């Protein structure tokens, strides 16, 4: 099993960025993909999840309306799109396979830097 994330991104405030997480080695639709952020000097923060089977999503209140989770089952890839990013959005974004409530595989993380 592998979760391969896209590379680092640098964005100006107010723009958007989309991070991908390509899954392999298992049936993509059988497990939720969760997204977790780690801001500089901070702990891990759960952002929410997507069920690739039906596209159903759940967002942490803090991120509701600011991020969007999608999944392309034909490409076995999950995405998180961050809209109108602000400097507080700087951090490392991780995807993780949710295996009945625990994370058994993680992507290596994608650094998103928001700076003018």
C-alpha positions as CSV (number, residue, x, y, z in Angstrom):
1,X,0.0,0.0,0.0
2,X,1.2,3.5,-0.9
3,X,-0.1,7.0,-0.7
4,X,1.9,9.3,-2.9
5,X,1.3,13.0,-2.5
6,X,2.0,15.8,-4.8
7,X,5.0,18.1,-4.4
8,X,5.4,21.3,-2.4
9,X,3.4,24.3,-3.3
10,X,4.0,28.1,-2.8
11,X,1.0,30.3,-3.1
12,X,0.2,34.0,-2.6
13,X,-2.6,34.8,-0.1
14,X,-6.0,34.7,-1.6
15,X,-5.3,32.1,-4.2
16,X,-6.1,28.4,-4.2
17,X,-4.1,25.2,-4.1
18,X,-4.9,21.6,-4.8
19,X,-3.0,18.7,-3.2
20,X,-3.3,15.2,-4.5
21,X,-2.9,11.8,-2.8
22,X,-2.6,8.8,-5.2
23,X,-3.4,5.5,-3.7
24,X,-2.0,2.1,-4.8
25,X,-1.8,-1.4,-3.6
26,X,-5.4,-1.7,-2.4
27,X,-9.0,-1.1,-3.5
28,X,-9.3,2.7,-3.3
29,X,-13.0,2.7,-2.7
30,X,-12.9,0.4,0.3
31,X,-11.3,2.9,2.8
32,X,-11.9,6.5,3.7
33,X,-9.1,9.0,3.1
34,X,-8.6,11.5,5.9
35,X,-6.6,14.7,5.6
36,X,-4.5,16.1,8.4
37,X,-2.6,19.3,8.7
38,X,0.5,20.2,10.7
39,X,1.2,23.9,11.0
40,X,4.7,25.0,11.8
41,X,5.5,24.2,15.4
42,X,2.1,22.7,16.0
43,X,0.6,19.3,16.3
44,X,-1.5,17.3,13.9
45,X,-4.9,18.7,13.1
46,X,-7.7,16.6,11.6
47,X,-9.3,18.4,8.6
48,X,-11.8,15.8,7.6
49,X,-12.4,12.8,5.4
50,X,-13.8,11.6,2.1
51,X,-15.4,8.3,1.3
52,X,-14.1,7.5,-2.2
53,X,-16.9,5.1,-2.9
54,X,-19.6,7.6,-2.9
55,X,-17.8,11.0,-2.5
56,X,-19.3,11.6,0.9
57,X,-17.4,14.0,3.0
58,X,-17.0,15.2,6.5
59,X,-15.2,18.4,7.5
60,X,-13.8,19.6,10.8
61,X,-15.7,22.7,11.7
62,X,-12.5,24.8,11.5
63,X,-12.1,23.9,7.8
64,X,-15.7,23.9,6.7
65,X,-16.1,26.1,3.8
66,X,-12.4,26.6,3.3
67,X,-11.4,23.2,1.9
68,X,-12.9,20.8,-0.4
69,X,-12.3,17.0,-0.6
70,X,-12.7,15.2,-3.8
71,X,-11.8,11.8,-5.1
72,X,-11.3,10.4,-8.6
73,X,-11.9,6.7,-8.5
74,X,-10.6,6.1,-12.0
75,X,-7.2,7.5,-10.9
76,X,-7.4,6.2,-7.3
77,X,-6.6,9.7,-6.2
78,X,-7.9,11.9,-3.5
79,X,-7.6,15.7,-3.5
80,X,-7.9,18.5,-1.0
81,X,-8.4,22.0,-2.4
82,X,-7.7,24.9,-0.2
83,X,-9.4,28.1,-1.3
84,X,-8.5,31.7,-0.6
85,X,-5.5,30.6,1.4
86,X,-4.1,32.7,4.1
87,X,-0.7,32.7,5.9
88,X,-2.3,30.5,8.6
89,X,-2.8,27.9,5.9
90,X,0.9,27.3,5.7
91,X,1.8,23.8,6.8
92,X,2.3,20.2,5.8
93,X,-0.8,18.4,4.6
94,X,-1.0,14.7,5.0
95,X,-3.4,12.1,3.6
96,X,-4.0,8.9,5.5
97,X,-5.9,5.7,4.9
98,X,-8.6,5.4,7.5
99,X,-8.9,1.8,8.5
100,X,-12.0,1.6,10.7
101,X,-11.0,4.6,12.8
102,X,-7.2,4.3,12.8
103,X,-4.6,5.4,10.2
104,X,-2.6,2.5,8.9
105,X,-0.9,4.2,6.0
106,X,0.1,7.8,5.5
107,X,1.4,9.9,2.7
108,X,4.7,11.7,3.2
109,X,3.1,15.1,3.3
110,X,2.9,18.1,1.1
111,X,4.3,21.4,2.3
112,X,2.1,24.3,1.4
113,X,3.6,27.7,1.9
114,X,1.4,30.8,1.8
115,X,3.4,33.9,1.4
116,X,3.4,37.2,-0.5
